[in-house]
Amino acid sequence: MSPPRRRMVPAFMGVAGLDVPDRIRPDRTTLLYRAPQPTAAGALDAPALRLLNLVDERRGGLSVYEAAAALGLPFCVVRMMTASLASRGLLEAHDPPPPALLPDIELLEVVLNGLRAL
């Protein structure tokens, strides 16, 4: 088995030159959606394009933490990319639903047990 490939460029270089706004502060559980009418993308680097494609493929909310894992980049790098893309109008960042709006865990367990019994 061959050894894992090392990055040619360190991960922190993925955010070099990004304008990160102060008003957008995505958290690990912030859900990302593609903007319904995105503005012109301009020149985007490869990680930003991969993030946009990942959100497009998902067609639902993708958390910043999930995006970081899928891209293989540190959370802090993806967090800054998310804030930059959201400020440019390419992504929408939404807070996750509060726990009161989530389905009841006990009900989900009953449904899961019923499905397993089939």
N, C-alpha and C positions, 0 to 999 in steps of 0.2 A: 504494500500500500504506500502510495506516495505521500510525502508530508503535506500538510495544508498550505495553500498558497498565501503568501504574505501580501498585504496591500502595498502597491507601489507608492501610493500617496497616503499619508496619514489621514484618518477620518476627520480630524478637526479642520483640515484644509477644505472640506466640503462646504464650509460656511464662510470661507474667506471672501470678503467683499459683499456679503449680504447686508442689506438694510433691514435690521430687525426692529420693528416698532415696539414702543413701550406699552401701547394700549392692548396688544394681543399677547396673552400669556397662556399658551396651551399647556395643559397638564397631561399626565399619563393617560387619563381616561377621557380626554377631550376627543369628541368624535369628528372625523373629517369627512366632508362631502365635497364633491366637485361643484363649483359654482354653476348655477343654471345658465347664466349667460356670461361666461368668462371674458375678461378683457384680453387684449392681444398679449400673448405670452412673452414676446420679445426673445431675448437670448437667455435660455435656461441651460444650466449645466446638466450632466447626465443623472446625478442623484435626484435632482428636482423633477426631471422628466420621468424617472422611474417611480417616484412618489405619486405623481399625477396619474400615471398609467395604472398603478396599484389601486388607487382610489376609484378610477374608472371601472376596473375589472370587478371590484367588490360590489358596486352599485348600492351599497348601503353604508352605514356608518362604520368607519375604520378608526380605531383608537390610535393615538400617536404611538403608544407602546407597541401595538401590533405592527404598525408601519415600520418602526425601528427594527423589530425582529425580522420582518420580511425583507427589509433592505440590507440587513446585516450591518447597520450603522448604530453608533451609540445614541441613546435617547436624547441627549443634549443636542446633538447635531440635527436630528430629525425635528426636534422641538423648534429650533431656530429656523430650519427650512420651512416648517409649517407656518410659523408666524410671518415669514417673509412672503410666502405664496398667498397667504390670506390677506395680507395688506395690499397685494397687487391685484386682488380680485379673482384669483384662480382657484382658490379653495375657500370653503366655509368651515369654520371651526365652531362646534356647538358643545356646550357643557352636557355631560351625560344626564339621563333622566334621574330625578331624585328617587331614593329607595321606595318611597310611598307609591310611586307610579309603576314600579316593577311588579311582575307577577309573583304570587305567593309561592314560596319554595315548597311548602307542603303539597300544594296542588300540582306543581310540576313533578314531584316525586310520585304522586298517585298516578299521574298520566304515564310517566316513565315505567312504573311497575306494571301498569296495564298493557303497555306496548310490549314489554318483555314477556308477558304471559301469553301473547298471541302466538 
